[in-house]
């Protein structure tokens, strides 16, 4: 059973080029075929990790939400080869 949600993301040309470059870089590092979708998930995981490790999120509820989301993402990580 596929437990996925489809999201349409509007990106500018420059953002799209950045995402394409991120996917290319991850493919090179991981030495495996990764999609732009994989790259977006890797970027999301990195952003959540940076919020936890590099920034002091002042709102306690937001900090807990960020931590829980990052932990859940990692616990169900199907794109492990795309991690940054």
Secondary structure, DSSP 8 states (H G I E B T S, - for coil): ------------HHHHHHHHHHHHHHHHHHTS---HHHHHHHHHHHHHHHHHHTS----HHHHHHHHHHHHHHHHT-S-GGG--
